[in-house]
C-alpha cells in the first residue's frame, strides 16, 4: 500500500449488476480507499462472468496504481463502453489489485453489498 491508498478485504458479499442482471458476486472482493475518493470495490476475475466483457482500447494512468486497461460490457440492452477497469501490472504497494476488476457505477451498472 501507499500513503495515499489503503486496500483491505471488502467484508461481506458484494454483487455487481449490469442492466439489472447479476454479472458477478464475491465474498473475496477488495476495498481500495484512495485519499479524497470514495472506496472502490475490486472483484476477483474468477467471480465475474468474463464472457460479457470485451477488451477496450482505452487506457489511463494513475501515479499510484499504474496503467489501467478497460473493458466494455456486452449487456442485453446494448454495449456499455469502458465500464470496467483493471490494473494488469499495478505498481508496488498496490499489487493486491492485480487480477481484479472495478466498475464505473451509473445508470446501468451498480455495485452493492448484499
VMD Tcl script that builds the backbone (N, CA, C; Angstrom):
set m [mol new atoms 342]
animate dup $m
set s [atomselect $m all]
$s set {name element resname resid chain x y z} {
  {N N UNK 1 A 0.837 -1.191 0.000}
  {CA C UNK 1 A 0.000 0.000 0.000}
  {C C UNK 1 A 0.877 1.247 0.000}
  {N N UNK 2 A 0.291 2.319 -0.452}
  {CA C UNK 2 A 0.996 3.594 -0.450}
  {C C UNK 2 A 0.395 4.470 0.638}
  {N N UNK 3 A 1.012 5.618 0.875}
  {CA C UNK 3 A 0.459 6.549 1.862}
  {C C UNK 3 A -0.916 7.048 1.446}
  {N N UNK 4 A -1.178 7.092 0.132}
  {CA C UNK 4 A -2.433 7.634 -0.382}
  {C C UNK 4 A -3.520 6.578 -0.557}
  {N N UNK 5 A -3.148 5.294 -0.490}
  {CA C UNK 5 A -4.089 4.211 -0.792}
  {C C UNK 5 A -4.071 3.161 0.305}
  {N N UNK 6 A -5.267 2.717 0.682}
  {CA C UNK 6 A -5.418 1.615 1.624}
  {C C UNK 6 A -6.256 0.534 0.955}
  {N N UNK 7 A -5.776 -0.705 0.995}
  {CA C UNK 7 A -6.513 -1.840 0.434}
  {C C UNK 7 A -6.812 -2.807 1.566}
  {N N UNK 8 A -8.077 -3.227 1.635}
  {CA C UNK 8 A -8.488 -4.177 2.674}
  {C C UNK 8 A -9.562 -5.092 2.117}
  {N N UNK 9 A -9.786 -6.230 2.786}
  {CA C UNK 9 A -10.888 -7.088 2.341}
  {C C UNK 9 A -12.209 -6.331 2.455}
  {N N UNK 10 A -13.056 -6.480 1.459}
  {CA C UNK 10 A -14.401 -5.888 1.495}
  {C C UNK 10 A -15.291 -6.896 2.223}
  {N N UNK 11 A -15.657 -6.578 3.428}
  {CA C UNK 11 A -16.391 -7.537 4.244}
  {C C UNK 11 A -17.763 -7.842 3.657}
  {N N UNK 12 A -18.186 -9.074 3.821}
  {CA C UNK 12 A -19.496 -9.499 3.344}
  {C C UNK 12 A -19.463 -9.938 1.894}
  {N N UNK 13 A -20.640 -9.990 1.309}
  {CA C UNK 13 A -20.816 -10.404 -0.085}
  {C C UNK 13 A -21.145 -9.177 -0.925}
  {N N UNK 14 A -20.470 -9.051 -2.057}
  {CA C UNK 14 A -20.649 -7.921 -2.968}
  {C C UNK 14 A -21.156 -8.425 -4.310}
  {N N UNK 15 A -22.039 -7.652 -4.919}
  {CA C UNK 15 A -22.639 -8.006 -6.205}
  {C C UNK 15 A -22.465 -6.840 -7.166}
  {N N UNK 16 A -22.180 -7.167 -8.428}
  {CA C UNK 16 A -22.204 -6.159 -9.490}
  {C C UNK 16 A -23.322 -6.564 -10.447}
  {N N UNK 17 A -24.196 -5.582 -10.735}
  {CA C UNK 17 A -25.305 -5.784 -11.665}
  {C C UNK 17 A -25.134 -4.840 -12.846}
  {N N UNK 18 A -25.435 -5.374 -14.023}
  {CA C UNK 18 A -25.401 -4.574 -15.239}
  {C C UNK 18 A -26.768 -4.688 -15.891}
  {N N UNK 19 A -27.419 -3.554 -16.067}
  {CA C UNK 19 A -28.768 -3.502 -16.630}
  {C C UNK 19 A -29.696 -4.462 -15.875}
  {N N UNK 20 A -29.504 -4.557 -14.564}
  {CA C UNK 20 A -30.352 -5.380 -13.711}
  {C C UNK 20 A -29.925 -6.821 -13.562}
  {N N UNK 21 A -29.076 -7.323 -14.448}
  {CA C UNK 21 A -28.623 -8.715 -14.384}
  {C C UNK 21 A -27.339 -8.815 -13.556}
  {N N UNK 22 A -27.223 -9.872 -12.779}
  {CA C UNK 22 A -26.018 -10.078 -11.970}
  {C C UNK 22 A -24.870 -10.504 -12.882}
  {N N UNK 23 A -23.798 -9.712 -12.866}
  {CA C UNK 23 A -22.598 -10.027 -13.642}
  {C C UNK 23 A -21.573 -10.754 -12.783}
  {N N UNK 24 A -21.669 -10.563 -11.471}
  {CA C UNK 24 A -20.736 -11.228 -10.581}
  {C C UNK 24 A -21.112 -11.042 -9.132}
  {N N UNK 25 A -20.603 -11.947 -8.314}
  {CA C UNK 25 A -20.826 -11.911 -6.867}
  {C C UNK 25 A -19.563 -12.423 -6.198}
  {N N UNK 26 A -19.148 -11.767 -5.122}
  {CA C UNK 26 A -17.895 -12.149 -4.477}
  {C C UNK 26 A -17.948 -11.992 -2.966}
  {N N UNK 27 A -17.324 -12.947 -2.305}
  {CA C UNK 27 A -17.089 -12.861 -0.862}
  {C C UNK 27 A -15.627 -12.541 -0.583}
  {N N UNK 28 A -14.842 -12.379 -1.656}
  {CA C UNK 28 A -13.411 -12.111 -1.512}
  {C C UNK 28 A -12.987 -10.841 -2.238}
  {N N UNK 29 A -13.922 -9.908 -2.401}
  {CA C UNK 29 A -13.608 -8.631 -3.052}
  {C C UNK 29 A -12.685 -7.800 -2.159}
  {N N UNK 30 A -12.035 -6.829 -2.777}
  {CA C UNK 30 A -11.166 -5.902 -2.059}
  {C C UNK 30 A -11.757 -4.499 -2.099}
  {N N UNK 31 A -11.527 -3.756 -1.034}
  {CA C UNK 31 A -11.941 -2.354 -0.970}
  {C C UNK 31 A -10.678 -1.502 -1.046}
  {N N UNK 32 A -10.632 -0.615 -2.046}
  {CA C UNK 32 A -9.492 0.274 -2.208}
  {C C UNK 32 A -9.950 1.681 -1.871}
  {N N UNK 33 A -9.328 2.244 -0.859}
  {CA C UNK 33 A -9.646 3.612 -0.428}
  {C C UNK 33 A -8.475 4.505 -0.797}
  {N N UNK 34 A -8.751 5.476 -1.660}
  {CA C UNK 34 A -7.718 6.427 -2.085}
  {C C UNK 34 A -8.084 7.792 -1.522}
  {N N UNK 35 A -7.095 8.480 -0.958}
  {CA C UNK 35 A -7.352 9.788 -0.341}
  {C C UNK 35 A -8.177 10.687 -1.256}
  {N N UNK 36 A -9.275 11.205 -0.716}
  {CA C UNK 36 A -10.111 12.138 -1.449}
  {C C UNK 36 A -11.197 11.498 -2.288}
  {N N UNK 37 A -11.257 10.175 -2.336}
  {CA C UNK 37 A -12.242 9.473 -3.152}
  {C C UNK 37 A -12.998 8.453 -2.308}
  {N N UNK 38 A -14.191 8.093 -2.783}
  {CA C UNK 38 A -14.938 7.027 -2.127}
  {C C UNK 38 A -14.252 5.697 -2.404}
  {N N UNK 39 A -14.458 4.736 -1.508}
  {CA C UNK 39 A -13.861 3.410 -1.683}
  {C C UNK 39 A -14.382 2.773 -2.974}
  {N N UNK 40 A -13.508 2.025 -3.640}
  {CA C UNK 40 A -13.854 1.292 -4.854}
  {C C UNK 40 A -13.701 -0.197 -4.547}
  {N N UNK 41 A -14.707 -0.968 -4.949}
  {CA C UNK 41 A -14.675 -2.414 -4.741}
  {C C UNK 41 A -14.050 -3.066 -5.971}
  {N N UNK 42 A -13.060 -3.898 -5.733}
  {CA C UNK 42 A -12.378 -4.654 -6.784}
  {C C UNK 42 A -12.755 -6.126 -6.650}
  {N N UNK 43 A -13.314 -6.689 -7.721}
  {CA C UNK 43 A -13.766 -8.077 -7.749}
  {C C UNK 43 A -12.710 -8.973 -8.375}
  {N N UNK 44 A -12.450 -10.148 -7.788}
  {CA C UNK 44 A -11.574 -11.107 -8.464}
  {C C UNK 44 A -12.191 -11.492 -9.812}
  {N N UNK 45 A -11.383 -11.620 -10.825}
  {CA C UNK 45 A -11.897 -12.003 -12.148}
  {C C UNK 45 A -12.662 -13.314 -12.101}
  {N N UNK 46 A -12.231 -14.217 -11.242}
  {CA C UNK 46 A -12.892 -15.523 -11.167}
  {C C UNK 46 A -14.338 -15.420 -10.691}
  {N N UNK 47 A -14.729 -14.285 -10.124}
  {CA C UNK 47 A -16.097 -14.091 -9.635}
  {C C UNK 47 A -16.975 -13.304 -10.605}
  {N N UNK 48 A -16.437 -12.970 -11.773}
  {CA C UNK 48 A -17.157 -12.162 -12.762}
  {C C UNK 48 A -17.396 -12.997 -14.024}
  {N N UNK 49 A -18.566 -12.840 -14.635}
  {CA C UNK 49 A -18.885 -13.517 -15.899}
  {C C UNK 49 A -18.116 -12.815 -17.025}
  {N N UNK 50 A -16.880 -13.232 -17.220}
  {CA C UNK 50 A -15.976 -12.568 -18.164}
  {C C UNK 50 A -16.458 -12.661 -19.613}
  {N N UNK 51 A -17.342 -13.599 -19.937}
  {CA C UNK 51 A -17.853 -13.742 -21.304}
  {C C UNK 51 A -18.593 -12.488 -21.766}
  {N N UNK 52 A -19.051 -11.661 -20.826}
  {CA C UNK 52 A -19.789 -10.450 -21.169}
  {C C UNK 52 A -18.896 -9.217 -21.266}
  {N N UNK 53 A -17.595 -9.391 -21.044}
  {CA C UNK 53 A -16.654 -8.271 -21.109}
  {C C UNK 53 A -15.829 -8.346 -22.386}
  {N N UNK 54 A -15.692 -7.211 -23.035}
  {CA C UNK 54 A -14.914 -7.111 -24.259}
  {C C UNK 54 A -13.797 -6.103 -24.034}
  {N N UNK 55 A -12.527 -6.502 -24.240}
  {CA C UNK 55 A -11.434 -5.546 -24.040}
  {C C UNK 55 A -11.616 -4.290 -24.891}
  {N N UNK 56 A -11.259 -3.162 -24.321}
  {CA C UNK 56 A -11.354 -1.861 -24.973}
  {C C UNK 56 A -9.943 -1.373 -25.299}
  {N N UNK 57 A -9.852 -0.381 -26.172}
  {CA C UNK 57 A -8.553 0.223 -26.481}
  {C C UNK 57 A -8.154 1.278 -25.459}
  {N N UNK 58 A -9.089 1.662 -24.581}
  {CA C UNK 58 A -8.836 2.743 -23.630}
  {C C UNK 58 A -7.841 2.318 -22.546}
  {N N UNK 59 A -6.956 3.235 -22.187}
  {CA C UNK 59 A -6.073 3.074 -21.028}
  {C C UNK 59 A -5.994 4.426 -20.322}
  {N N UNK 60 A -5.735 4.383 -19.036}
  {CA C UNK 60 A -5.460 5.590 -18.263}
  {C C UNK 60 A -4.298 5.276 -17.339}
  {N N UNK 61 A -3.664 6.313 -16.816}
  {CA C UNK 61 A -2.534 6.119 -15.929}
  {C C UNK 61 A -2.785 6.837 -14.606}
  {N N UNK 62 A -2.564 6.117 -13.522}
  {CA C UNK 62 A -2.653 6.673 -12.178}
  {C C UNK 62 A -1.240 6.694 -11.598}
  {N N UNK 63 A -0.805 7.799 -10.998}
  {CA C UNK 63 A 0.553 7.849 -10.455}
  {C C UNK 63 A 0.780 6.863 -9.313}
  {N N UNK 64 A -0.298 6.415 -8.659}
  {CA C UNK 64 A -0.158 5.500 -7.525}
  {C C UNK 64 A -0.370 4.035 -7.904}
  {N N UNK 65 A -1.213 3.785 -8.920}
  {CA C UNK 65 A -1.586 2.405 -9.246}
  {C C UNK 65 A -0.979 1.900 -10.547}
  {N N UNK 66 A -0.677 2.785 -11.473}
  {CA C UNK 66 A -0.105 2.367 -12.752}
  {C C UNK 66 A -1.086 2.569 -13.896}
  {N N UNK 67 A -0.979 1.722 -14.921}
  {CA C UNK 67 A -1.811 1.836 -16.115}
  {C C UNK 67 A -3.028 0.933 -16.003}
  {N N UNK 68 A -4.195 1.531 -16.200}
  {CA C UNK 68 A -5.448 0.781 -16.179}
  {C C UNK 68 A -5.862 0.447 -17.604}
  {N N UNK 69 A -6.315 -0.779 -17.806}
  {CA C UNK 69 A -6.920 -1.178 -19.066}
  {C C UNK 69 A -8.419 -1.302 -18.834}
  {N N UNK 70 A -9.183 -1.174 -19.912}
  {CA C UNK 70 A -10.637 -1.108 -19.788}
  {C C UNK 70 A -11.334 -2.211 -20.574}
  {N N UNK 71 A -12.584 -2.469 -20.167}
  {CA C UNK 71 A -13.461 -3.417 -20.839}
  {C C UNK 71 A -14.818 -2.758 -21.021}
  {N N UNK 72 A -15.482 -3.100 -22.118}
  {CA C UNK 72 A -16.878 -2.731 -22.305}
  {C C UNK 72 A -17.720 -3.939 -21.923}
  {N N UNK 73 A -18.936 -3.687 -21.467}
  {CA C UNK 73 A -19.836 -4.772 -21.068}
  {C C UNK 73 A -20.862 -4.957 -22.175}
  {N N UNK 74 A -20.997 -6.195 -22.622}
  {CA C UNK 74 A -21.997 -6.552 -23.626}
  {C C UNK 74 A -23.252 -7.006 -22.888}
  {N N UNK 75 A -24.181 -6.070 -22.679}
  {CA C UNK 75 A -25.418 -6.362 -21.958}
  {C C UNK 75 A -26.550 -6.606 -22.958}
  {N N UNK 76 A -27.600 -7.220 -22.492}
  {CA C UNK 76 A -28.763 -7.482 -23.337}
  {C C UNK 76 A -29.321 -6.185 -23.917}
  {N N UNK 77 A -29.229 -5.111 -23.151}
  {CA C UNK 77 A -29.759 -3.817 -23.583}
  {C C UNK 77 A -28.783 -3.037 -24.467}
  {N N UNK 78 A -27.589 -3.603 -24.703}
  {CA C UNK 78 A -26.593 -2.941 -25.542}
  {C C UNK 78 A -25.236 -2.862 -24.860}
  {N N UNK 79 A -24.269 -2.355 -25.557}
  {CA C UNK 79 A -22.903 -2.248 -25.049}
  {C C UNK 79 A -22.767 -1.046 -24.119}
  {N N UNK 80 A -22.088 -1.265 -23.000}
  {CA C UNK 80 A -21.754 -0.184 -22.079}
  {C C UNK 80 A -20.238 0.003 -22.191}
  {N N UNK 81 A -19.817 1.037 -22.912}
  {CA C UNK 81 A -18.383 1.192 -23.192}
  {C C UNK 81 A -17.562 1.558 -21.952}
  {N N UNK 82 A -16.393 0.936 -21.856}
  {CA C UNK 82 A -15.387 1.270 -20.842}
  {C C UNK 82 A -15.955 1.293 -19.428}
  {N N UNK 83 A -16.821 0.362 -19.115}
  {CA C UNK 83 A -17.489 0.326 -17.812}
  {C C UNK 83 A -16.661 -0.373 -16.737}
  {N N UNK 84 A -15.601 -1.048 -17.155}
  {CA C UNK 84 A -14.810 -1.867 -16.239}
  {C C UNK 84 A -13.333 -1.543 -16.442}
  {N N UNK 85 A -12.581 -1.508 -15.333}
  {CA C UNK 85 A -11.144 -1.317 -15.483}
  {C C UNK 85 A -10.373 -2.287 -14.600}
  {N N UNK 86 A -9.115 -2.454 -14.981}
  {CA C UNK 86 A -8.237 -3.380 -14.283}
  {C C UNK 86 A -6.800 -2.880 -14.389}
  {N N UNK 87 A -6.032 -3.117 -13.342}
  {CA C UNK 87 A -4.593 -2.844 -13.366}
  {C C UNK 87 A -3.897 -4.186 -13.532}
  {N N UNK 88 A -3.465 -4.464 -14.753}
  {CA C UNK 88 A -2.865 -5.760 -15.062}
  {C C UNK 88 A -1.522 -5.942 -14.350}
  {N N UNK 89 A -0.777 -4.867 -14.246}
  {CA C UNK 89 A 0.532 -4.905 -13.589}
  {C C UNK 89 A 0.642 -3.673 -12.689}
  {N N UNK 90 A -0.088 -3.689 -11.557}
  {CA C UNK 90 A -0.100 -2.499 -10.708}
  {C C UNK 90 A 1.263 -2.222 -10.082}
  {N N UNK 91 A 1.443 -0.990 -9.684}
  {CA C UNK 91 A 2.697 -0.582 -9.048}
  {C C UNK 91 A 2.872 -1.270 -7.701}
  {N N UNK 92 A 4.131 -1.306 -7.266}
  {CA C UNK 92 A 4.427 -1.827 -5.937}
  {C C UNK 92 A 3.596 -1.053 -4.920}
  {N N UNK 93 A 3.140 -1.724 -3.920}
  {CA C UNK 93 A 2.328 -1.082 -2.900}
  {C C UNK 93 A 0.845 -1.313 -3.100}
  {N N UNK 94 A 0.431 -1.673 -4.334}
  {CA C UNK 94 A -0.980 -1.974 -4.602}
  {C C UNK 94 A -1.109 -3.278 -5.404}
  {N N UNK 95 A -0.118 -4.131 -5.304}
  {CA C UNK 95 A -0.104 -5.390 -6.071}
  {C C UNK 95 A -1.327 -6.267 -5.799}
  {N N UNK 96 A -2.002 -6.071 -4.655}
  {CA C UNK 96 A -3.170 -6.891 -4.308}
  {C C UNK 96 A -4.289 -6.782 -5.336}
  {N N UNK 97 A -4.367 -5.663 -6.074}
  {CA C UNK 97 A -5.473 -5.491 -7.023}
  {C C UNK 97 A -5.212 -6.147 -8.378}
  {N N UNK 98 A -4.030 -6.717 -8.581}
  {CA C UNK 98 A -3.772 -7.454 -9.822}
  {C C UNK 98 A -4.784 -8.600 -9.913}
  {N N UNK 99 A -5.319 -8.819 -11.100}
  {CA C UNK 99 A -6.298 -9.890 -11.291}
  {C C UNK 99 A -7.696 -9.523 -10.815}
  {N N UNK 100 A -7.927 -8.261 -10.511}
  {CA C UNK 100 A -9.230 -7.792 -10.042}
  {C C UNK 100 A -9.813 -6.769 -11.018}
  {N N UNK 101 A -11.123 -6.600 -10.948}
  {CA C UNK 101 A -11.846 -5.673 -11.807}
  {C C UNK 101 A -12.662 -4.702 -10.976}
  {N N UNK 102 A -12.722 -3.455 -11.418}
  {CA C UNK 102 A -13.565 -2.442 -10.782}
  {C C UNK 102 A -14.544 -1.918 -11.822}
  {N N UNK 103 A -15.652 -1.359 -11.359}
  {CA C UNK 103 A -16.756 -0.988 -12.247}
  {C C UNK 103 A -17.155 0.474 -12.047}
  {N N UNK 104 A -17.363 1.182 -13.185}
  {CA C UNK 104 A -17.915 2.534 -13.145}
  {C C UNK 104 A -19.402 2.399 -12.859}
  {N N UNK 105 A -19.823 2.882 -11.712}
  {CA C UNK 105 A -21.236 2.810 -11.379}
  {C C UNK 105 A -21.985 3.940 -12.069}
  {N N UNK 106 A -23.196 3.646 -12.453}
  {CA C UNK 106 A -24.013 4.634 -13.136}
  {C C UNK 106 A -25.420 4.109 -13.323}
  {N N UNK 107 A -26.064 4.609 -14.356}
  {CA C UNK 107 A -27.450 4.244 -14.620}
  {C C UNK 107 A -27.625 2.743 -14.833}
  {N N UNK 108 A -26.672 2.092 -15.514}
  {CA C UNK 108 A -26.825 0.671 -15.838}
  {C C UNK 108 A -25.925 -0.251 -15.035}
  {N N UNK 109 A -24.995 0.298 -14.270}
  {CA C UNK 109 A -24.054 -0.528 -13.510}
  {C C UNK 109 A -24.132 -0.164 -12.035}
  {N N UNK 110 A -24.351 -1.181 -11.199}
  {CA C UNK 110 A -24.382 -0.960 -9.739}
  {C C UNK 110 A -23.503 -1.989 -9.047}
  {N N UNK 111 A -22.879 -1.554 -7.983}
  {CA C UNK 111 A -22.086 -2.415 -7.108}
  {C C UNK 111 A -22.650 -2.229 -5.714}
  {N N UNK 112 A -23.022 -3.338 -5.085}
  {CA C UNK 112 A -23.622 -3.215 -3.761}
  {C C UNK 112 A -23.285 -4.416 -2.884}
  {N N UNK 113 A -23.304 -4.137 -1.596}
  {CA C UNK 113 A -23.123 -5.205 -0.614}
  {C C UNK 113 A -24.491 -5.811 -0.343}
  {N N UNK 114 A -24.552 -7.149 -0.326}
  {CA C UNK 114 A -25.828 -7.827 -0.070}
  {C C UNK 114 A -25.768 -8.610 1.225}
}
mol reanalyze $m
mol bondsrecalc $m
mol representation Tube
mol addrep $m
